[in-house]
């Protein structure tokens, strides 16, 4: 019997580079034997063989920032409308929700997922934020089956638009084989020999709260190394961080595409600091919990929905003084922090596992296939 044809639209990176693309790749790996899967993505030398048996349609990454992404989505849209023969279209990011009513002209079984409200991010211009607000309305008003990755976002859609949007939490695959050698080489290159703090993000921007962490370390006159991993979004912001950190021992590592090495660095850290001011549901936070490294994180609803005081140590969002106090407490109570890290690990392996996420989407896909579509 032929397998149902499923296409993922709205993804840029395959192999993944974190976030939405990583959870999509997890889904693909888990469902490739049950569905005939196609994914649209940027051109990459490893894309075609990244997951054997998956159809990969690639287009070049255009060098025009957000406009380039928008043009890329249009190219994908024209291709899917002209040549696509799919039973289900899964639009994986609200960035591409503009195309939901247009996709509906050809495809009736559509599932769309929102990971966050992008217009709260500082990286977007007024035009960009306006576009995302418009997309949010198209998402809510569409006839697609809708899901979100965080409970607070689901509640927000219900309160603002009176639309029920199903909460399907992200799931991760626990790394078993860490790249210890590459991690050790990075530590050696940066002359890190003692205990260190670790901060990691896909992109370093102000809403990730790195400045709050640095301010708290200045309050403590912190002496040990601090490793910061992430792509540079704004050179001006990075320069400001470096200026504020001139009396600290901070190592900016840049973006680390090697996930086993990235998580090996997190695993070796004394604490993982996660001061983000806004999130959807952070894959990085879940993945670090999977390394059993103790976590100190902001008390934003997206974090407190996932973990509680039994799992991590919270500090008041954007409050450097409170973060400094919590870091002091964590250093004096390492046994308790380790106990919490084990609790967080157990939660991730049960509630937020890749298998759990896959089961949810498998159910939704089968429901769509069983629906009688007019």
Legacy VTK file of the C-alpha trace (Angstrom):
# vtk DataFile Version 3.0
C-alpha trace
ASCII
DATASET POLYDATA
POINTS 374 float
0.000 0.000 0.000
1.273 3.471 -0.853
2.299 5.618 2.073
0.490 8.948 2.631
2.371 11.861 1.057
3.414 14.520 3.578
5.264 17.746 2.783
6.927 20.212 5.175
6.722 23.830 4.036
8.265 26.868 5.766
11.584 25.265 6.778
14.917 26.753 5.744
17.611 24.427 7.086
18.029 20.717 6.441
20.290 19.517 8.075
18.857 21.534 10.915
20.456 24.510 12.601
18.334 24.468 15.732
14.833 25.546 16.685
12.031 24.792 14.231
14.260 22.992 11.753
15.565 20.691 14.497
12.126 19.606 15.680
11.067 19.105 12.054
14.100 16.929 11.419
13.222 14.866 14.498
9.706 14.367 13.127
11.044 13.339 9.744
13.422 10.761 11.216
10.632 9.241 13.294
7.943 9.227 10.590
9.853 8.455 7.383
8.829 4.789 7.432
5.124 5.631 7.740
4.876 8.579 5.344
6.275 9.518 1.963
7.936 12.742 3.169
9.100 15.758 1.178
10.792 18.830 2.630
11.585 22.207 1.067
14.846 23.757 2.256
17.854 25.873 1.402
20.461 24.241 -0.808
23.011 22.316 1.256
25.594 19.683 0.207
24.321 17.248 2.851
20.587 17.864 2.448
19.838 15.075 -0.022
21.401 12.355 2.129
20.631 13.858 5.532
17.757 11.431 6.136
17.717 8.523 3.647
14.399 7.986 1.909
13.194 11.578 2.241
12.487 13.725 -0.827
14.416 16.996 -0.594
13.590 19.993 -2.800
16.303 22.638 -2.502
16.531 26.276 -3.497
19.394 28.733 -2.965
19.553 30.954 0.112
19.178 34.529 -1.111
21.391 37.281 0.368
18.647 39.807 1.138
17.883 39.178 4.817
14.174 38.896 5.593
13.246 39.809 2.023
15.376 36.913 0.782
13.477 34.511 3.039
10.167 35.873 1.757
11.259 35.369 -1.868
12.427 31.856 -0.987
8.971 31.056 0.417
7.381 32.302 -2.799
9.652 30.027 -4.862
8.700 27.073 -2.657
5.027 28.010 -2.962
5.051 28.125 -6.761
6.846 24.790 -6.886
4.428 23.106 -4.496
1.413 24.472 -6.374
2.703 23.499 -9.816
4.282 20.127 -9.053
3.205 19.054 -5.572
0.981 16.020 -5.111
0.567 15.668 -1.369
-2.071 14.305 0.981
-1.015 16.614 3.839
0.811 19.937 3.898
2.409 20.848 7.224
3.328 24.520 7.378
5.901 24.572 10.150
6.394 28.255 10.894
4.163 31.302 11.213
6.698 33.192 9.061
5.094 31.409 6.091
1.451 31.722 7.236
0.938 34.298 4.462
0.602 31.298 2.131
-2.091 29.432 4.071
-5.106 30.783 2.111
-3.207 30.297 -1.164
-2.240 26.704 -0.350
-5.885 26.077 0.448
-6.723 26.618 -3.231
-5.100 23.257 -4.006
-4.675 21.367 -0.727
-7.484 20.682 1.743
-5.570 18.811 4.446
-3.267 21.433 5.958
-1.734 21.548 9.414
-0.034 24.765 10.539
2.196 25.250 13.581
3.078 28.482 15.383
6.263 28.487 17.456
6.090 32.045 18.770
4.915 35.573 18.062
7.951 36.793 16.071
6.957 40.460 16.324
8.073 40.542 19.983
11.663 39.907 18.862
13.906 42.946 18.665
15.576 41.773 15.460
12.646 42.790 13.224
11.953 46.213 11.745
8.532 47.886 11.865
7.750 46.405 8.448
8.800 42.945 9.606
6.717 43.135 12.770
3.711 44.343 10.769
4.123 41.374 8.407
4.181 38.921 11.321
1.101 40.461 12.923
-0.694 40.066 9.592
0.506 36.463 9.357
-0.788 35.756 12.832
-4.284 36.831 11.771
-4.090 34.672 8.636
-2.950 31.756 10.790
-5.837 32.161 13.233
-8.486 32.684 10.546
-7.325 29.826 8.318
-9.220 26.576 7.927
-6.070 24.574 8.663
-5.686 22.402 11.742
-3.642 24.642 14.066
-1.062 23.757 16.704
1.307 25.691 18.944
4.391 24.580 20.851
3.720 26.468 24.098
0.734 26.559 26.439
1.025 30.338 27.045
0.794 30.943 23.297
-2.259 28.690 23.049
-3.872 30.646 25.892
-2.984 33.928 24.171
-4.678 32.872 20.914
-7.788 31.806 22.831
-7.974 35.054 24.772
-7.246 37.390 21.850
-8.947 35.603 18.957
-11.261 33.116 20.708
-9.714 30.333 18.624
-8.771 26.987 20.143
-5.269 26.058 19.008
-3.976 22.673 20.127
-0.878 22.664 22.302
1.697 20.142 21.057
4.936 20.579 23.003
8.318 20.317 21.335
10.259 17.133 21.769
13.960 16.382 21.595
16.152 13.379 21.009
18.541 12.895 23.937
22.141 12.951 22.731
23.971 9.771 23.752
27.220 10.255 21.836
28.790 13.598 22.731
31.695 14.965 20.707
34.024 15.186 23.681
37.127 15.641 21.558
35.864 18.730 19.721
34.542 20.176 22.984
37.909 19.606 24.665
39.690 21.208 21.712
37.448 24.288 22.022
38.168 24.531 25.741
41.899 24.124 25.141
41.900 26.740 22.371
40.162 29.206 24.698
42.436 28.290 27.644
39.549 27.136 29.812
40.795 24.796 32.532
38.519 25.528 35.503
34.756 25.354 36.015
32.806 27.601 33.672
29.313 28.924 32.988
27.655 28.284 29.644
25.225 30.377 27.607
23.922 29.122 24.268
21.458 30.390 21.663
20.886 30.016 17.926
21.304 33.791 17.553
22.570 36.232 20.158
20.105 39.129 20.281
18.952 41.336 23.120
15.769 39.318 23.803
18.012 36.347 24.638
19.059 38.324 27.718
22.814 37.866 27.461
23.301 41.425 28.752
21.363 40.542 31.915
23.750 37.655 32.560
26.816 39.845 32.014
25.435 42.543 34.320
24.860 39.931 37.023
28.422 38.624 36.653
29.759 42.159 36.997
27.773 42.520 40.230
29.454 39.353 41.531
32.883 40.301 40.161
32.820 36.791 38.692
36.278 35.329 38.004
35.730 31.996 36.289
35.353 31.647 32.495
31.993 32.112 30.788
31.374 30.516 27.385
28.864 32.147 25.024
27.836 30.180 21.939
25.623 31.625 19.223
25.482 33.366 15.889
25.927 37.132 15.785
22.677 38.876 14.893
23.783 42.458 15.567
27.434 43.450 15.675
26.421 46.558 17.618
24.845 44.400 20.327
27.889 42.099 20.482
30.209 45.096 20.758
28.116 46.404 23.650
28.284 43.010 25.373
32.058 42.889 24.970
32.412 46.396 26.371
30.296 45.487 29.408
32.263 42.257 29.832
35.760 43.763 29.645
36.439 42.874 33.300
35.121 39.331 32.905
36.674 36.204 31.413
34.161 35.687 28.600
34.773 33.571 25.502
32.578 34.228 22.471
32.555 30.956 20.519
30.288 31.957 17.619
27.735 29.576 16.139
28.522 25.881 16.749
26.852 23.733 14.095
28.241 20.551 15.656
25.377 19.658 18.005
27.196 16.814 19.848
30.108 19.205 20.522
27.783 22.038 21.578
25.984 19.807 24.055
29.279 18.332 25.275
30.310 21.873 26.232
26.979 22.334 27.999
27.389 19.001 29.767
30.827 19.975 31.100
29.605 23.352 32.421
29.032 24.095 36.085
25.703 25.771 35.246
23.762 26.663 32.116
22.448 30.228 32.251
19.276 30.883 30.237
18.213 34.538 30.681
15.907 34.738 27.648
13.194 37.417 27.858
10.774 35.747 25.444
10.522 32.277 23.867
8.243 29.843 22.157
9.437 26.631 23.730
13.218 26.631 23.720
14.839 23.586 22.145
18.162 24.688 23.625
16.696 24.646 27.130
15.270 21.154 26.629
18.483 19.833 25.113
20.634 21.167 27.950
18.230 19.599 30.453
18.948 16.388 28.584
22.648 16.713 29.468
21.812 16.830 33.228
23.612 20.162 33.633
21.993 22.351 36.327
20.013 25.240 34.845
19.415 28.808 36.035
16.755 30.424 33.856
14.391 33.385 33.622
10.887 32.991 35.021
9.073 33.792 31.773
5.808 31.807 31.304
7.302 29.727 28.473
9.940 28.413 30.900
7.739 27.977 33.963
5.235 26.048 31.843
7.914 23.475 31.021
9.849 23.270 34.290
9.145 24.119 37.916
11.182 24.848 41.043
11.854 21.163 41.438
13.726 21.082 38.115
15.586 24.380 37.679
16.456 27.565 39.556
14.424 30.558 38.354
15.351 34.224 38.564
13.188 37.255 37.861
13.151 38.056 34.151
15.478 40.937 33.183
16.644 41.314 36.822
20.463 41.150 36.980
20.490 41.582 40.774
18.206 38.601 41.263
20.242 36.498 38.815
23.397 37.387 40.767
21.733 36.255 44.006
20.540 33.009 42.422
23.975 32.265 40.982
25.506 32.761 44.434
22.895 30.432 45.931
23.475 27.802 43.238
27.234 27.866 43.831
26.673 27.322 47.559
24.104 24.543 46.960
25.553 22.391 44.201
24.036 19.208 45.602
20.538 20.655 45.375
21.235 21.993 41.878
22.348 18.524 40.785
19.183 17.010 42.232
17.083 19.498 40.273
19.005 18.730 37.085
18.118 15.037 37.442
14.455 15.966 37.866
14.613 18.146 34.725
16.261 15.285 32.832
13.515 12.868 33.839
10.858 15.341 32.729
12.486 15.837 29.327
12.834 12.100 28.700
9.161 11.492 29.452
7.011 14.531 28.659
9.229 16.320 26.127
10.786 13.435 24.241
10.943 13.209 20.478
8.735 10.112 20.662
6.030 11.996 22.539
6.045 14.827 19.992
5.944 12.309 17.133
2.982 10.479 18.651
1.034 13.732 18.815
1.673 14.641 15.190
1.106 11.079 13.994
-2.343 11.283 15.597
-3.065 14.671 13.979
-1.919 13.499 10.539
-4.102 10.382 10.756
-7.089 12.470 11.848
-6.615 14.698 8.810
-6.386 11.690 6.517
-9.575 10.245 7.991
-11.526 13.504 7.679
-14.013 13.760 4.852
-12.831 16.842 2.921
-15.243 18.680 0.678
LINES 1 375
374 0 1 2 3 4 5 6 7 8 9 10 11 12 13 14 15 16 17 18 19 20 21 22 23 24 25 26 27 28 29 30 31 32 33 34 35 36 37 38 39 40 41 42 43 44 45 46 47 48 49 50 51 52 53 54 55 56 57 58 59 60 61 62 63 64 65 66 67 68 69 70 71 72 73 74 75 76 77 78 79 80 81 82 83 84 85 86 87 88 89 90 91 92 93 94 95 96 97 98 99 100 101 102 103 104 105 106 107 108 109 110 111 112 113 114 115 116 117 118 119 120 121 122 123 124 125 126 127 128 129 130 131 132 133 134 135 136 137 138 139 140 141 142 143 144 145 146 147 148 149 150 151 152 153 154 155 156 157 158 159 160 161 162 163 164 165 166 167 168 169 170 171 172 173 174 175 176 177 178 179 180 181 182 183 184 185 186 187 188 189 190 191 192 193 194 195 196 197 198 199 200 201 202 203 204 205 206 207 208 209 210 211 212 213 214 215 216 217 218 219 220 221 222 223 224 225 226 227 228 229 230 231 232 233 234 235 236 237 238 239 240 241 242 243 244 245 246 247 248 249 250 251 252 253 254 255 256 257 258 259 260 261 262 263 264 265 266 267 268 269 270 271 272 273 274 275 276 277 278 279 280 281 282 283 284 285 286 287 288 289 290 291 292 293 294 295 296 297 298 299 300 301 302 303 304 305 306 307 308 309 310 311 312 313 314 315 316 317 318 319 320 321 322 323 324 325 326 327 328 329 330 331 332 333 334 335 336 337 338 339 340 341 342 343 344 345 346 347 348 349 350 351 352 353 354 355 356 357 358 359 360 361 362 363 364 365 366 367 368 369 370 371 372 373
